[in-house]
Amino acid sequence: MLSVQSDADRRFAEVGLFIKFLKELDKAPRKTGERFPSARPSSPILKACTFLLLYNVIESCVRSALGQTYEEILNDGMRYTATTQKIRDLWLKQQLDVSADSANHQTYITLATKVAGAISDGDVIRLDSRKLPISGNLDSDAVRVLCAKHGVNLKVAKWAKGGVEMTTIKDQRNALAHGLKSFSECGRDYAVKDLERIYKQTQHFLNGFVRSVGKFNAEHRYKQR
């Protein structure tokens, strides 16, 4: 999990530098205004961008961490019957997941036959992190659900405040992505100190998440006991 944590740290550092710039913009309006006349009116737009940056970190971190779990399962040569019921359920769901365009009776018969063959032949199971149902919908509650579905015991520091601000990030990101809010409308509702608080709490939560998944992997909790 070192590579996952390292990547998350790098991404958080980028957001931290951006927030530092916003703080400087707020602290020195005259000096900044002389050098960059359009900077002050652009401040709400820049603040709104913080939510996009933070959501990018959240989704990347969650997908990468659970992707590492899937790699561990593959490298361990785990077969269907050797894994926990939760992992089996995840694998079956991915195997039987088809698009609406191709969903028909014959498609499901073909997939069911393939699944039955893989189980009876003792094939090593493969899970795909790209199929995680997380696009645009991640907040702390969604992360808890994902952990529960995998059997991960999630523990985060009290400084994360339960990850409550991740819902703020998700909501603002989606409002921007779907055109429900302009960047100016979104950014004007938040002071830089609010963004800094949201940033720090989210970092604490995700650090706890990565540690929890790392412990799950290290203890091979995906194996049937």
C-alpha positions as CSV (number, residue, x, y, z in Angstrom):
1,M,0.0,0.0,0.0
2,L,3.0,2.3,0.0
3,S,2.5,3.3,-3.6
4,V,-1.2,4.1,-2.9
5,Q,-0.3,6.2,0.1
6,S,2.5,7.9,-1.8
7,D,0.2,8.8,-4.7
8,A,-2.5,10.1,-2.3
9,D,0.1,12.2,-0.5
10,R,1.3,13.7,-3.8
11,R,-2.2,14.6,-4.8
12,F,-3.0,16.1,-1.4
13,A,0.2,18.1,-1.6
14,E,-1.0,19.6,-4.9
15,V,-4.3,20.6,-3.3
16,G,-2.4,22.0,-0.3
17,L,-0.3,24.2,-2.6
18,F,-3.5,25.4,-4.4
19,I,-5.1,26.3,-1.0
20,K,-1.9,28.1,0.0
21,F,-2.1,30.2,-3.1
22,L,-5.8,31.0,-2.3
23,K,-4.7,32.1,1.2
24,E,-2.0,34.4,-0.2
25,L,-4.6,35.8,-2.6
26,D,-6.9,36.7,0.3
27,K,-4.1,38.0,2.5
28,A,-2.5,40.4,0.0
29,P,-5.3,41.8,-2.2
30,R,-3.6,45.1,-3.0
31,K,-0.3,43.6,-4.0
32,T,-2.0,40.8,-5.9
33,G,-4.3,43.2,-7.6
34,E,-1.4,45.2,-8.9
35,R,0.3,42.2,-10.4
36,F,-2.8,40.3,-11.5
37,P,-5.7,42.7,-11.9
38,S,-8.2,39.9,-12.6
39,A,-7.2,37.8,-9.7
40,R,-9.6,39.1,-7.0
41,P,-12.8,38.7,-9.1
42,S,-11.6,35.2,-10.1
43,S,-11.2,34.1,-6.4
44,P,-14.6,32.4,-6.2
45,I,-13.9,30.5,-9.4
46,L,-10.6,29.3,-8.0
47,K,-12.2,28.3,-4.8
48,A,-14.7,26.1,-6.6
49,C,-11.8,24.4,-8.4
50,T,-10.7,23.1,-5.0
51,F,-13.7,20.7,-4.9
52,L,-12.8,19.2,-8.3
53,L,-9.2,18.7,-7.1
54,L,-10.3,17.1,-3.8
55,Y,-12.8,14.8,-5.5
56,N,-10.1,13.7,-7.8
57,V,-8.0,12.6,-4.8
58,I,-10.9,10.8,-3.2
59,E,-11.8,8.7,-6.2
60,S,-8.2,8.0,-7.1
61,C,-7.4,6.9,-3.6
62,V,-10.4,4.6,-3.2
63,R,-10.0,3.0,-6.6
64,S,-6.2,2.5,-6.1
65,A,-6.5,1.1,-2.6
66,L,-9.1,-1.5,-3.5
67,G,-7.3,-2.2,-6.8
68,Q,-4.3,-3.2,-4.6
69,T,-6.6,-5.6,-2.8
70,Y,-7.6,-7.2,-6.1
71,E,-4.0,-7.5,-7.1
72,E,-3.2,-9.3,-3.8
73,I,-6.1,-11.7,-4.4
74,L,-4.8,-12.4,-7.9
75,N,-1.1,-12.8,-6.8
76,D,-2.2,-15.1,-4.0
77,G,-3.8,-17.3,-6.6
78,M,-7.1,-17.2,-4.9
79,R,-9.9,-19.4,-6.2
80,Y,-13.6,-18.8,-5.7
81,T,-14.1,-21.3,-2.9
82,A,-11.0,-20.1,-1.0
83,T,-12.3,-16.5,-0.6
84,T,-14.8,-15.0,1.8
85,Q,-18.4,-14.8,0.9
86,K,-18.1,-11.0,0.5
87,I,-15.4,-11.4,-2.1
88,R,-17.3,-14.1,-3.9
89,D,-20.4,-11.8,-4.1
90,L,-18.2,-9.0,-5.5
91,W,-16.7,-11.3,-8.1
92,L,-20.1,-12.7,-9.1
93,K,-21.6,-9.3,-9.5
94,Q,-18.7,-8.2,-11.7
95,Q,-19.0,-11.3,-13.9
96,L,-22.7,-10.9,-14.4
97,D,-22.7,-7.2,-14.9
98,V,-23.8,-6.4,-18.5
99,S,-24.8,-3.2,-20.2
100,A,-28.5,-2.6,-20.9
101,D,-27.9,-2.9,-24.7
102,S,-26.6,-6.4,-24.4
103,A,-28.8,-7.7,-21.6
104,N,-30.9,-10.6,-22.8
105,H,-31.8,-14.2,-21.9
106,Q,-29.0,-15.7,-23.9
107,T,-26.4,-13.3,-22.6
108,Y,-27.1,-14.3,-19.0
109,I,-27.1,-18.0,-19.9
110,T,-23.7,-17.6,-21.5
111,L,-22.3,-15.6,-18.5
112,A,-23.7,-18.1,-16.0
113,T,-22.1,-21.0,-17.9
114,K,-18.8,-19.2,-17.9
115,V,-19.0,-18.5,-14.2
116,A,-20.0,-22.1,-13.4
117,G,-17.0,-23.3,-15.4
118,A,-14.6,-21.0,-13.7
119,I,-15.7,-22.1,-10.3
120,S,-15.7,-25.9,-11.1
121,D,-12.3,-25.6,-12.8
122,G,-10.8,-23.8,-9.8
123,D,-9.8,-20.7,-11.9
124,V,-8.1,-17.9,-10.0
125,I,-10.6,-15.1,-9.7
126,R,-9.9,-11.7,-11.1
127,L,-11.6,-8.5,-9.9
128,D,-11.5,-5.2,-11.8
129,S,-11.2,-1.9,-9.9
130,R,-12.6,-0.1,-13.0
131,K,-15.9,-1.8,-12.2
132,L,-16.2,-0.3,-8.8
133,P,-19.5,1.7,-8.5
134,I,-17.9,4.9,-7.4
135,S,-17.9,7.4,-10.4
136,G,-19.1,10.7,-9.1
137,N,-20.8,9.2,-6.0
138,L,-18.1,8.9,-3.4
139,D,-18.5,10.4,0.1
140,S,-17.7,8.9,3.5
141,D,-20.9,6.9,3.6
142,A,-20.2,5.4,0.2
143,V,-16.7,4.5,1.4
144,R,-18.1,2.8,4.4
145,V,-20.4,0.7,2.2
146,L,-17.5,-0.3,0.0
147,C,-15.5,-1.3,3.0
148,A,-18.4,-3.4,4.4
149,K,-18.9,-5.1,1.0
150,H,-15.2,-6.1,1.0
151,G,-15.0,-7.0,4.7
152,V,-12.6,-4.2,5.5
153,N,-12.8,-2.9,9.1
154,L,-12.6,0.9,8.5
155,K,-10.9,2.9,11.2
156,V,-10.3,6.7,10.9
157,A,-8.8,9.3,13.2
158,K,-11.2,11.4,15.2
159,W,-9.8,14.5,13.4
160,A,-11.6,13.3,10.3
161,K,-14.9,14.2,12.0
162,G,-16.4,11.0,10.4
163,G,-15.6,12.3,6.9
164,V,-18.7,14.5,6.9
165,E,-17.1,17.1,4.6
166,M,-16.6,14.5,1.9
167,T,-20.4,14.8,1.2
168,T,-19.8,18.6,0.7
169,I,-17.0,17.8,-1.8
170,K,-19.2,15.3,-3.7
171,D,-22.2,17.6,-3.8
172,Q,-20.3,20.6,-5.0
173,R,-18.3,18.6,-7.5
174,N,-21.5,17.1,-9.0
175,A,-23.2,20.5,-9.0
176,L,-20.3,21.8,-11.1
177,A,-20.0,18.8,-13.3
178,H,-23.7,18.8,-14.2
179,G,-24.0,22.5,-14.6
180,L,-26.3,23.0,-11.6
181,K,-24.0,25.7,-10.3
182,S,-21.5,28.0,-11.9
183,F,-18.0,28.1,-10.5
184,S,-18.6,31.6,-9.2
185,E,-21.8,30.5,-7.4
186,C,-20.1,27.6,-5.8
187,G,-16.9,29.4,-4.7
188,R,-18.5,32.4,-3.2
189,D,-20.2,30.3,-0.5
190,Y,-16.8,29.2,1.0
191,A,-14.0,31.1,2.7
192,V,-10.4,29.8,2.3
193,K,-10.5,28.6,5.9
194,D,-13.5,26.5,5.1
195,L,-11.7,24.9,2.2
196,E,-8.6,24.3,4.4
197,R,-10.8,22.5,7.0
198,I,-12.5,20.4,4.4
199,Y,-9.1,19.5,2.9
200,K,-7.6,18.4,6.3
201,Q,-10.6,16.4,7.4
202,T,-10.7,14.5,4.1
203,Q,-7.0,13.8,4.3
204,H,-7.4,12.3,7.8
205,F,-10.3,10.2,6.6
206,L,-8.5,8.8,3.5
207,N,-5.3,8.1,5.4
208,G,-7.4,6.0,7.8
209,F,-9.0,4.3,4.8
210,V,-5.7,3.4,3.2
211,R,-4.4,2.1,6.5
212,S,-7.5,-0.1,7.0
213,V,-7.3,-1.6,3.5
214,G,-3.6,-2.1,4.0
215,K,-4.2,-4.1,7.2
216,F,-6.9,-6.1,5.4
217,N,-4.5,-7.0,2.7
218,A,-1.6,-7.7,5.0
219,E,-3.7,-10.1,7.1
220,H,-5.2,-11.7,4.0
221,R,-8.7,-11.1,5.3
222,Y,-10.1,-12.0,1.9
223,K,-9.3,-15.7,2.5
224,Q,-12.0,-18.0,3.8
225,R,-11.3,-18.9,7.4
